[in-house]
Amino acid sequence: MKYREQFLKTGERIANLSQALNIRCGWKPSDDHLSYLLLKETHPDGGSKGVQINLVPMLHEYYSLRNWDAKTGKPSQAKLEELGLFDVAKDLYG
């Protein structure tokens, strides 16, 4: 495996491990949000004038791309095992 792929895989492992830890600490997908200014305030001019962000569909797509459950936020057991995080998969899924 080339260095680039190793770095990408390491980053993916970190993201999934961090997500699993957050789940263990009681985090829920409803806790995943952006700041009020980004979600409620609109730009007065420019290309994004008047645009207001709807975070829910963006989060669902992000979770899907990460292979995380949209309702629980859990990384899938298959994804954890693919990344070699067998102990984490066992902890989350038994």
Jmol script that loads the backbone (N, CA, C; Angstrom):
load data "model"
ATOM      1  N   MET A   1       0.848  -1.171   0.000  1.00  0.00           N
ATOM      2  CA  MET A   1       0.000   0.000   0.000  1.00  0.00           C
ATOM      3  C   MET A   1       0.899   1.242   0.000  1.00  0.00           C
ATOM      4  N   LYS A   2       0.570   2.183  -0.847  1.00  0.00           N
ATOM      5  CA  LYS A   2       1.364   3.403  -0.935  1.00  0.00           C
ATOM      6  C   LYS A   2       1.053   4.321   0.242  1.00  0.00           C
ATOM      7  N   TYR A   3       1.938   5.284   0.463  1.00  0.00           N
ATOM      8  CA  TYR A   3       1.786   6.174   1.603  1.00  0.00           C
ATOM      9  C   TYR A   3       0.455   6.908   1.604  1.00  0.00           C
ATOM     10  N   ARG A   4       0.042   7.381   0.442  1.00  0.00           N
ATOM     11  CA  ARG A   4      -1.225   8.128   0.370  1.00  0.00           C
ATOM     12  C   ARG A   4      -2.375   7.278   0.867  1.00  0.00           C
ATOM     13  N   GLU A   5      -2.463   6.038   0.411  1.00  0.00           N
ATOM     14  CA  GLU A   5      -3.539   5.144   0.843  1.00  0.00           C
ATOM     15  C   GLU A   5      -3.434   4.845   2.337  1.00  0.00           C
ATOM     16  N   GLN A   6      -2.201   4.710   2.838  1.00  0.00           N
ATOM     17  CA  GLN A   6      -2.007   4.467   4.269  1.00  0.00           C
ATOM     18  C   GLN A   6      -2.498   5.655   5.094  1.00  0.00           C
ATOM     19  N   PHE A   7      -2.189   6.865   4.643  1.00  0.00           N
ATOM     20  CA  PHE A   7      -2.644   8.053   5.359  1.00  0.00           C
ATOM     21  C   PHE A   7      -4.164   8.157   5.334  1.00  0.00           C
ATOM     22  N   LEU A   8      -4.771   7.901   4.182  1.00  0.00           N
ATOM     23  CA  LEU A   8      -6.232   7.955   4.078  1.00  0.00           C
ATOM     24  C   LEU A   8      -6.882   6.914   4.977  1.00  0.00           C
ATOM     25  N   LYS A   9      -6.337   5.706   4.988  1.00  0.00           N
ATOM     26  CA  LYS A   9      -6.879   4.632   5.830  1.00  0.00           C
ATOM     27  C   LYS A   9      -6.715   4.983   7.309  1.00  0.00           C
ATOM     28  N   THR A  10      -5.588   5.575   7.675  1.00  0.00           N
ATOM     29  CA  THR A  10      -5.371   5.990   9.062  1.00  0.00           C
ATOM     30  C   THR A  10      -6.382   7.062   9.464  1.00  0.00           C
ATOM     31  N   GLY A  11      -6.622   8.014   8.588  1.00  0.00           N
ATOM     32  CA  GLY A  11      -7.619   9.051   8.858  1.00  0.00           C
ATOM     33  C   GLY A  11      -9.009   8.472   9.017  1.00  0.00           C
ATOM     34  N   GLU A  12      -9.341   7.498   8.194  1.00  0.00           N
ATOM     35  CA  GLU A  12     -10.647   6.846   8.284  1.00  0.00           C
ATOM     36  C   GLU A  12     -10.776   6.079   9.602  1.00  0.00           C
ATOM     37  N   ARG A  13      -9.708   5.419   9.999  1.00  0.00           N
ATOM     38  CA  ARG A  13      -9.714   4.699  11.282  1.00  0.00           C
ATOM     39  C   ARG A  13      -9.918   5.687  12.440  1.00  0.00           C
ATOM     40  N   ILE A  14      -9.229   6.819  12.387  1.00  0.00           N
ATOM     41  CA  ILE A  14      -9.353   7.829  13.444  1.00  0.00           C
ATOM     42  C   ILE A  14     -10.788   8.349  13.519  1.00  0.00           C
ATOM     43  N   ALA A  15     -11.384   8.680  12.378  1.00  0.00           N
ATOM     44  CA  ALA A  15     -12.759   9.198  12.354  1.00  0.00           C
ATOM     45  C   ALA A  15     -13.739   8.182  12.924  1.00  0.00           C
ATOM     46  N   ASN A  16     -13.587   6.910  12.550  1.00  0.00           N
ATOM     47  CA  ASN A  16     -14.505   5.879  13.031  1.00  0.00           C
ATOM     48  C   ASN A  16     -14.283   5.562  14.505  1.00  0.00           C
ATOM     49  N   LEU A  17     -13.049   5.561  14.935  1.00  0.00           N
ATOM     50  CA  LEU A  17     -12.745   5.332  16.346  1.00  0.00           C
ATOM     51  C   LEU A  17     -13.283   6.481  17.200  1.00  0.00           C
ATOM     52  N   SER A  18     -13.111   7.698  16.739  1.00  0.00           N
ATOM     53  CA  SER A  18     -13.624   8.868  17.441  1.00  0.00           C
ATOM     54  C   SER A  18     -15.151   8.813  17.534  1.00  0.00           C
ATOM     55  N   GLN A  19     -15.799   8.430  16.437  1.00  0.00           N
ATOM     56  CA  GLN A  19     -17.258   8.325  16.426  1.00  0.00           C
ATOM     57  C   GLN A  19     -17.727   7.246  17.404  1.00  0.00           C
ATOM     58  N   ALA A  20     -17.055   6.114  17.408  1.00  0.00           N
ATOM     59  CA  ALA A  20     -17.418   5.022  18.322  1.00  0.00           C
ATOM     60  C   ALA A  20     -17.253   5.466  19.777  1.00  0.00           C
ATOM     61  N   LEU A  21     -16.182   6.193  20.082  1.00  0.00           N
ATOM     62  CA  LEU A  21     -15.969   6.684  21.437  1.00  0.00           C
ATOM     63  C   LEU A  21     -17.074   7.659  21.833  1.00  0.00           C
ATOM     64  N   ASN A  22     -17.428   8.551  20.920  1.00  0.00           N
ATOM     65  CA  ASN A  22     -18.519   9.488  21.196  1.00  0.00           C
ATOM     66  C   ASN A  22     -19.825   8.744  21.479  1.00  0.00           C
ATOM     67  N   ILE A  23     -20.106   7.718  20.711  1.00  0.00           N
ATOM     68  CA  ILE A  23     -21.317   6.909  20.923  1.00  0.00           C
ATOM     69  C   ILE A  23     -21.285   6.299  22.325  1.00  0.00           C
ATOM     70  N   ARG A  24     -20.147   5.746  22.695  1.00  0.00           N
ATOM     71  CA  ARG A  24     -20.001   5.128  24.027  1.00  0.00           C
ATOM     72  C   ARG A  24     -20.215   6.152  25.150  1.00  0.00           C
ATOM     73  N   CYS A  25     -19.896   7.408  24.889  1.00  0.00           N
ATOM     74  CA  CYS A  25     -20.036   8.463  25.896  1.00  0.00           C
ATOM     75  C   CYS A  25     -21.414   9.110  25.882  1.00  0.00           C
ATOM     76  N   GLY A  26     -22.339   8.557  25.100  1.00  0.00           N
ATOM     77  CA  GLY A  26     -23.715   9.043  25.105  1.00  0.00           C
ATOM     78  C   GLY A  26     -24.080  10.010  24.000  1.00  0.00           C
ATOM     79  N   TRP A  27     -23.166  10.241  23.068  1.00  0.00           N
ATOM     80  CA  TRP A  27     -23.449  11.138  21.953  1.00  0.00           C
ATOM     81  C   TRP A  27     -24.553  10.555  21.070  1.00  0.00           C
ATOM     82  N   LYS A  28     -25.400  11.433  20.525  1.00  0.00           N
ATOM     83  CA  LYS A  28     -26.466  11.037  19.605  1.00  0.00           C
ATOM     84  C   LYS A  28     -26.369  11.899  18.334  1.00  0.00           C
ATOM     85  N   PRO A  29     -26.894  11.418  17.224  1.00  0.00           N
ATOM     86  CA  PRO A  29     -26.856  12.234  16.005  1.00  0.00           C
ATOM     87  C   PRO A  29     -27.482  13.614  16.179  1.00  0.00           C
ATOM     88  N   SER A  30     -28.458  13.731  17.074  1.00  0.00           N
ATOM     89  CA  SER A  30     -29.070  15.051  17.307  1.00  0.00           C
ATOM     90  C   SER A  30     -28.082  16.025  17.943  1.00  0.00           C
ATOM     91  N   ASP A  31     -26.973  15.514  18.480  1.00  0.00           N
ATOM     92  CA  ASP A  31     -25.926  16.368  19.035  1.00  0.00           C
ATOM     93  C   ASP A  31     -24.995  16.910  17.962  1.00  0.00           C
ATOM     94  N   ASP A  32     -25.128  16.415  16.754  1.00  0.00           N
ATOM     95  CA  ASP A  32     -24.270  16.819  15.636  1.00  0.00           C
ATOM     96  C   ASP A  32     -24.869  18.067  14.992  1.00  0.00           C
ATOM     97  N   HIS A  33     -24.238  19.193  15.182  1.00  0.00           N
ATOM     98  CA  HIS A  33     -24.784  20.435  14.646  1.00  0.00           C
ATOM     99  C   HIS A  33     -23.664  21.421  14.325  1.00  0.00           C
ATOM    100  N   LEU A  34     -24.038  22.445  13.618  1.00  0.00           N
ATOM    101  CA  LEU A  34     -23.124  23.549  13.311  1.00  0.00           C
ATOM    102  C   LEU A  34     -23.547  24.758  14.138  1.00  0.00           C
ATOM    103  N   SER A  35     -22.752  25.786  14.108  1.00  0.00           N
ATOM    104  CA  SER A  35     -23.071  26.979  14.900  1.00  0.00           C
ATOM    105  C   SER A  35     -24.350  27.647  14.394  1.00  0.00           C
ATOM    106  N   TYR A  36     -24.973  28.367  15.278  1.00  0.00           N
ATOM    107  CA  TYR A  36     -26.203  29.093  14.955  1.00  0.00           C
ATOM    108  C   TYR A  36     -25.998  30.004  13.750  1.00  0.00           C
ATOM    109  N   LEU A  37     -24.869  30.715  13.718  1.00  0.00           N
ATOM    110  CA  LEU A  37     -24.625  31.652  12.621  1.00  0.00           C
ATOM    111  C   LEU A  37     -24.602  30.958  11.266  1.00  0.00           C
ATOM    112  N   LEU A  38     -24.009  29.768  11.204  1.00  0.00           N
ATOM    113  CA  LEU A  38     -23.959  29.046   9.935  1.00  0.00           C
ATOM    114  C   LEU A  38     -25.325  28.513   9.513  1.00  0.00           C
ATOM    115  N   LEU A  39     -26.145  28.146  10.486  1.00  0.00           N
ATOM    116  CA  LEU A  39     -27.432  27.532  10.165  1.00  0.00           C
ATOM    117  C   LEU A  39     -28.570  28.522   9.986  1.00  0.00           C
ATOM    118  N   LYS A  40     -28.555  29.639  10.696  1.00  0.00           N
ATOM    119  CA  LYS A  40     -29.714  30.539  10.705  1.00  0.00           C
ATOM    120  C   LYS A  40     -29.492  31.863   9.996  1.00  0.00           C
ATOM    121  N   GLU A  41     -28.281  32.351  10.021  1.00  0.00           N
ATOM    122  CA  GLU A  41     -27.999  33.636   9.379  1.00  0.00           C
ATOM    123  C   GLU A  41     -27.777  33.421   7.881  1.00  0.00           C
ATOM    124  N   THR A  42     -28.228  34.363   7.084  1.00  0.00           N
ATOM    125  CA  THR A  42     -27.996  34.287   5.646  1.00  0.00           C
ATOM    126  C   THR A  42     -27.053  35.423   5.238  1.00  0.00           C
ATOM    127  N   HIS A  43     -26.324  35.181   4.150  1.00  0.00           N
ATOM    128  CA  HIS A  43     -25.430  36.219   3.640  1.00  0.00           C
ATOM    129  C   HIS A  43     -26.264  37.297   2.951  1.00  0.00           C
ATOM    130  N   PRO A  44     -25.925  38.561   3.169  1.00  0.00           N
ATOM    131  CA  PRO A  44     -26.702  39.631   2.559  1.00  0.00           C
ATOM    132  C   PRO A  44     -26.400  39.856   1.076  1.00  0.00           C
ATOM    133  N   ASP A  45     -25.266  39.314   0.603  1.00  0.00           N
ATOM    134  CA  ASP A  45     -24.913  39.517  -0.803  1.00  0.00           C
ATOM    135  C   ASP A  45     -24.030  38.376  -1.282  1.00  0.00           C
ATOM    136  N   GLY A  46     -23.647  38.432  -2.538  1.00  0.00           N
ATOM    137  CA  GLY A  46     -22.767  37.414  -3.111  1.00  0.00           C
ATOM    138  C   GLY A  46     -23.517  36.192  -3.612  1.00  0.00           C
ATOM    139  N   GLY A  47     -22.763  35.181  -3.993  1.00  0.00           N
ATOM    140  CA  GLY A  47     -23.332  33.968  -4.593  1.00  0.00           C
ATOM    141  C   GLY A  47     -24.227  33.183  -3.671  1.00  0.00           C
ATOM    142  N   SER A  48     -24.054  33.326  -2.361  1.00  0.00           N
ATOM    143  CA  SER A  48     -24.900  32.588  -1.423  1.00  0.00           C
ATOM    144  C   SER A  48     -25.909  33.509  -0.729  1.00  0.00           C
ATOM    145  N   LYS A  49     -26.224  34.620  -1.374  1.00  0.00           N
ATOM    146  CA  LYS A  49     -27.178  35.582  -0.820  1.00  0.00           C
ATOM    147  C   LYS A  49     -28.505  34.892  -0.511  1.00  0.00           C
ATOM    148  N   GLY A  50     -28.946  35.014   0.725  1.00  0.00           N
ATOM    149  CA  GLY A  50     -30.241  34.491   1.128  1.00  0.00           C
ATOM    150  C   GLY A  50     -30.300  32.994   1.362  1.00  0.00           C
ATOM    151  N   VAL A  51     -29.210  32.275   1.139  1.00  0.00           N
ATOM    152  CA  VAL A  51     -29.212  30.815   1.289  1.00  0.00           C
ATOM    153  C   VAL A  51     -29.124  30.456   2.764  1.00  0.00           C
ATOM    154  N   GLN A  52     -30.000  29.558   3.183  1.00  0.00           N
ATOM    155  CA  GLN A  52     -29.964  29.043   4.545  1.00  0.00           C
ATOM    156  C   GLN A  52     -29.690  27.541   4.472  1.00  0.00           C
ATOM    157  N   ILE A  53     -28.773  27.054   5.285  1.00  0.00           N
ATOM    158  CA  ILE A  53     -28.334  25.660   5.236  1.00  0.00           C
ATOM    159  C   ILE A  53     -29.328  24.755   5.937  1.00  0.00           C
ATOM    160  N   ASN A  54     -29.692  23.656   5.277  1.00  0.00           N
ATOM    161  CA  ASN A  54     -30.497  22.602   5.887  1.00  0.00           C
ATOM    162  C   ASN A  54     -29.535  21.452   6.197  1.00  0.00           C
ATOM    163  N   LEU A  55     -29.162  21.327   7.446  1.00  0.00           N
ATOM    164  CA  LEU A  55     -28.115  20.389   7.842  1.00  0.00           C
ATOM    165  C   LEU A  55     -28.551  18.923   7.790  1.00  0.00           C
ATOM    166  N   VAL A  56     -29.815  18.635   8.030  1.00  0.00           N
ATOM    167  CA  VAL A  56     -30.268  17.239   8.144  1.00  0.00           C
ATOM    168  C   VAL A  56     -29.927  16.398   6.916  1.00  0.00           C
ATOM    169  N   PRO A  57     -30.287  16.815   5.703  1.00  0.00           N
ATOM    170  CA  PRO A  57     -29.923  15.974   4.556  1.00  0.00           C
ATOM    171  C   PRO A  57     -28.411  15.870   4.344  1.00  0.00           C
ATOM    172  N   MET A  58     -27.694  16.913   4.710  1.00  0.00           N
ATOM    173  CA  MET A  58     -26.235  16.869   4.584  1.00  0.00           C
ATOM    174  C   MET A  58     -25.645  15.834   5.546  1.00  0.00           C
ATOM    175  N   LEU A  59     -26.166  15.795   6.778  1.00  0.00           N
ATOM    176  CA  LEU A  59     -25.692  14.811   7.750  1.00  0.00           C
ATOM    177  C   LEU A  59     -26.030  13.395   7.315  1.00  0.00           C
ATOM    178  N   HIS A  60     -27.237  13.192   6.779  1.00  0.00           N
ATOM    179  CA  HIS A  60     -27.620  11.860   6.313  1.00  0.00           C
ATOM    180  C   HIS A  60     -26.686  11.385   5.199  1.00  0.00           C
ATOM    181  N   GLU A  61     -26.346  12.283   4.296  1.00  0.00           N
ATOM    182  CA  GLU A  61     -25.426  11.911   3.223  1.00  0.00           C
ATOM    183  C   GLU A  61     -24.029  11.622   3.778  1.00  0.00           C
ATOM    184  N   TYR A  62     -23.579  12.455   4.709  1.00  0.00           N
ATOM    185  CA  TYR A  62     -22.270  12.248   5.332  1.00  0.00           C
ATOM    186  C   TYR A  62     -22.222  10.904   6.044  1.00  0.00           C
ATOM    187  N   TYR A  63     -23.240  10.603   6.837  1.00  0.00           N
ATOM    188  CA  TYR A  63     -23.290   9.319   7.545  1.00  0.00           C
ATOM    189  C   TYR A  63     -23.293   8.162   6.551  1.00  0.00           C
ATOM    190  N   SER A  64     -24.040   8.303   5.492  1.00  0.00           N
ATOM    191  CA  SER A  64     -24.098   7.254   4.468  1.00  0.00           C
ATOM    192  C   SER A  64     -22.727   7.029   3.838  1.00  0.00           C
ATOM    193  N   LEU A  65     -22.041   8.111   3.495  1.00  0.00           N
ATOM    194  CA  LEU A  65     -20.710   7.995   2.899  1.00  0.00           C
ATOM    195  C   LEU A  65     -19.704   7.383   3.873  1.00  0.00           C
ATOM    196  N   ARG A  66     -19.872   7.642   5.154  1.00  0.00           N
ATOM    197  CA  ARG A  66     -18.989   7.082   6.180  1.00  0.00           C
ATOM    198  C   ARG A  66     -19.365   5.646   6.551  1.00  0.00           C
ATOM    199  N   ASN A  67     -20.559   5.217   6.120  1.00  0.00           N
ATOM    200  CA  ASN A  67     -21.111   3.911   6.486  1.00  0.00           C
ATOM    201  C   ASN A  67     -21.466   3.884   7.975  1.00  0.00           C
ATOM    202  N   TRP A  68     -22.138   4.963   8.412  1.00  0.00           N
ATOM    203  CA  TRP A  68     -22.626   5.108   9.779  1.00  0.00           C
ATOM    204  C   TRP A  68     -24.151   5.078   9.736  1.00  0.00           C
ATOM    205  N   ASP A  69     -24.756   4.560  10.773  1.00  0.00           N
ATOM    206  CA  ASP A  69     -26.213   4.496  10.859  1.00  0.00           C
ATOM    207  C   ASP A  69     -26.767   5.905  11.122  1.00  0.00           C
ATOM    208  N   ALA A  70     -27.747   6.322  10.320  1.00  0.00           N
ATOM    209  CA  ALA A  70     -28.294   7.676  10.441  1.00  0.00           C
ATOM    210  C   ALA A  70     -29.079   7.869  11.732  1.00  0.00           C
ATOM    211  N   LYS A  71     -29.677   6.813  12.261  1.00  0.00           N
ATOM    212  CA  LYS A  71     -30.486   6.933  13.483  1.00  0.00           C
ATOM    213  C   LYS A  71     -29.637   6.918  14.746  1.00  0.00           C
ATOM    214  N   THR A  72     -28.604   6.088  14.771  1.00  0.00           N
ATOM    215  CA  THR A  72     -27.791   5.947  15.986  1.00  0.00           C
ATOM    216  C   THR A  72     -26.437   6.630  15.892  1.00  0.00           C
ATOM    217  N   GLY A  73     -25.955   6.861  14.689  1.00  0.00           N
ATOM    218  CA  GLY A  73     -24.627   7.431  14.492  1.00  0.00           C
ATOM    219  C   GLY A  73     -23.510   6.401  14.558  1.00  0.00           C
ATOM    220  N   LYS A  74     -23.855   5.141  14.831  1.00  0.00           N
ATOM    221  CA  LYS A  74     -22.831   4.101  14.964  1.00  0.00           C
ATOM    222  C   LYS A  74     -22.162   3.796  13.629  1.00  0.00           C
ATOM    223  N   PRO A  75     -20.842   3.675  13.636  1.00  0.00           N
ATOM    224  CA  PRO A  75     -20.181   3.121  12.453  1.00  0.00           C
ATOM    225  C   PRO A  75     -20.652   1.684  12.294  1.00  0.00           C
ATOM    226  N   SER A  76     -20.830   1.239  11.067  1.00  0.00           N
ATOM    227  CA  SER A  76     -21.305  -0.131  10.865  1.00  0.00           C
ATOM    228  C   SER A  76     -20.263  -1.136  11.346  1.00  0.00           C
ATOM    229  N   GLN A  77     -20.743  -2.281  11.745  1.00  0.00           N
ATOM    230  CA  GLN A  77     -19.840  -3.335  12.198  1.00  0.00           C
ATOM    231  C   GLN A  77     -18.888  -3.720  11.071  1.00  0.00           C
ATOM    232  N   ALA A  78     -19.411  -3.807   9.858  1.00  0.00           N
ATOM    233  CA  ALA A  78     -18.575  -4.171   8.705  1.00  0.00           C
ATOM    234  C   ALA A  78     -17.466  -3.147   8.488  1.00  0.00           C
ATOM    235  N   LYS A  79     -17.792  -1.848   8.620  1.00  0.00           N
ATOM    236  CA  LYS A  79     -16.785  -0.791   8.423  1.00  0.00           C
ATOM    237  C   LYS A  79     -15.699  -0.884   9.490  1.00  0.00           C
ATOM    238  N   LEU A  80     -16.095  -1.089  10.738  1.00  0.00           N
ATOM    239  CA  LEU A  80     -15.115  -1.204  11.818  1.00  0.00           C
ATOM    240  C   LEU A  80     -14.194  -2.399  11.591  1.00  0.00           C
ATOM    241  N   GLU A  81     -14.768  -3.518  11.176  1.00  0.00           N
ATOM    242  CA  GLU A  81     -13.958  -4.707  10.923  1.00  0.00           C
ATOM    243  C   GLU A  81     -13.055  -4.521   9.708  1.00  0.00           C
ATOM    244  N   GLU A  82     -13.566  -3.840   8.679  1.00  0.00           N
ATOM    245  CA  GLU A  82     -12.749  -3.547   7.497  1.00  0.00           C
ATOM    246  C   GLU A  82     -11.507  -2.741   7.877  1.00  0.00           C
ATOM    247  N   LEU A  83     -11.664  -1.867   8.872  1.00  0.00           N
ATOM    248  CA  LEU A  83     -10.569  -1.011   9.313  1.00  0.00           C
ATOM    249  C   LEU A  83      -9.692  -1.683  10.374  1.00  0.00           C
ATOM    250  N   GLY A  84     -10.008  -2.928  10.698  1.00  0.00           N
ATOM    251  CA  GLY A  84      -9.224  -3.666  11.682  1.00  0.00           C
ATOM    252  C   GLY A  84      -9.548  -3.298  13.120  1.00  0.00           C
ATOM    253  N   LEU A  85     -10.674  -2.637  13.342  1.00  0.00           N
ATOM    254  CA  LEU A  85     -11.089  -2.223  14.679  1.00  0.00           C
ATOM    255  C   LEU A  85     -12.047  -3.266  15.265  1.00  0.00           C
ATOM    256  N   PHE A  86     -11.559  -4.484  15.371  1.00  0.00           N
ATOM    257  CA  PHE A  86     -12.387  -5.609  15.802  1.00  0.00           C
ATOM    258  C   PHE A  86     -12.878  -5.460  17.238  1.00  0.00           C
ATOM    259  N   ASP A  87     -12.018  -4.984  18.134  1.00  0.00           N
ATOM    260  CA  ASP A  87     -12.419  -4.794  19.530  1.00  0.00           C
ATOM    261  C   ASP A  87     -13.510  -3.730  19.648  1.00  0.00           C
ATOM    262  N   VAL A  88     -13.411  -2.697  18.850  1.00  0.00           N
ATOM    263  CA  VAL A  88     -14.409  -1.627  18.862  1.00  0.00           C
ATOM    264  C   VAL A  88     -15.736  -2.170  18.335  1.00  0.00           C
ATOM    265  N   ALA A  89     -15.696  -2.956  17.261  1.00  0.00           N
ATOM    266  CA  ALA A  89     -16.916  -3.559  16.712  1.00  0.00           C
ATOM    267  C   ALA A  89     -17.565  -4.463  17.745  1.00  0.00           C
ATOM    268  N   LYS A  90     -16.767  -5.249  18.426  1.00  0.00           N
ATOM    269  CA  LYS A  90     -17.304  -6.146  19.455  1.00  0.00           C
ATOM    270  C   LYS A  90     -17.920  -5.348  20.583  1.00  0.00           C
ATOM    271  N   ASP A  91     -17.291  -4.243  20.970  1.00  0.00           N
ATOM    272  CA  ASP A  91     -17.797  -3.399  22.044  1.00  0.00           C
ATOM    273  C   ASP A  91     -19.141  -2.770  21.671  1.00  0.00           C
ATOM    274  N   LEU A  92     -19.285  -2.294  20.438  1.00  0.00           N
ATOM    275  CA  LEU A  92     -20.519  -1.652  20.016  1.00  0.00           C
ATOM    276  C   LEU A  92     -21.632  -2.625  19.668  1.00  0.00           C
ATOM    277  N   TYR A  93     -21.254  -3.789  19.133  1.00  0.00           N
ATOM    278  CA  TYR A  93     -22.263  -4.716  18.607  1.00  0.00           C
ATOM    279  C   TYR A  93     -22.341  -6.054  19.354  1.00  0.00           C
ATOM    280  N   GLY A  94     -21.434  -6.266  20.286  1.00  0.00           N
ATOM    281  CA  GLY A  94     -21.484  -7.505  21.077  1.00  0.00           C
ATOM    282  C   GLY A  94     -20.830  -8.678  20.443  1.00  0.00           C
TER     283      GLY A  94
END
end "model"
wireframe off; spacefill off
backbone 0.3
color backbone group
